[in-house]
Amino acid sequence: MLRRSIVVPLYQESTRIGGTVQALADSPLCEPGTEFLFVDDGSDDGTVAVLEQALAGVPLQATVLRLTNNQGKGAAVRSGVLAARGATVAFVDADLSSPPSAIEQVLAAVEQQGAQVALASRAHPRSDITARQPLPRETAGKTFNRLIRLLGLTTLPDTQCGLKAFDRDTALALFEPLRTRRFAFDVELLVRAEQQGRRVQVVPTEWAHVPESRVAPLRDGLRMAWDALRVAAAARRSL
């Protein structure tokens, strides 16, 4: 078994995935025993070709997985997690809004501090937010968090930061039955973790908004709200 697996979901990332690969290769994460699983979610902009070219020039131990059509971030992360071979499994956004140093922090929470689920939180008082989101996106995020609080799905002020880590058994227990395929999948993960009695640790993070986000506040916000309602209904039946 490998020490660590890091899953990176991708969709239409041809313009920046090369920089992401280089940043990971230049970080302490690039070490024997760590694998990277890049999961392309049906991109049609040449993302995979750019990715493979970038990987050819660096020493990352990497696997490229391809979904034949766009299924959603949750589906892409799930595919990567279920293919992972590490004792600790993390996922991080392709834009590295949470940098490699932040990835190390959530991995350490699992490997050294006994967490079964470690989630980076932009709302933590010790987090370092170097570039905030545009106001419409920030407002949409806060509105979504209010909704899931009202539905009784969380007490956390930030469930959607795209950096989380798990011990292997917990990762499989949470991701194998995962039903939410798009951006609200984090909510279902955390509801399952609570129902299973998993040890969850909130970790302060370094974070910076990166332009060209793949989240459309109105379209994806409505879809996330619908998914949250579905998760709430399922939670009343113990998922």
Secondary structure, DSSP 8 states (H G I E B T S, - for coil): -EEEEEEEEESS-TTTHHHHHHHHHTSTT-STTEEEEEEEES--SSHHHHHHHHHHTS--EEEEEEESS---HHHHHHHHHHH--EEEEEEE-TT-SS-HHHHHHHHHHHHTT--SEEEEETTSTT-EEEE---HHHHHHHHHHHHHHHHTTS---S-S--SEEEEEHHHHHHHHTT----STTHHHHHHHHHHHTT--EEEEE-EEE--SS-S--HHHHHHHHHHHHHHHHHHHTTT-
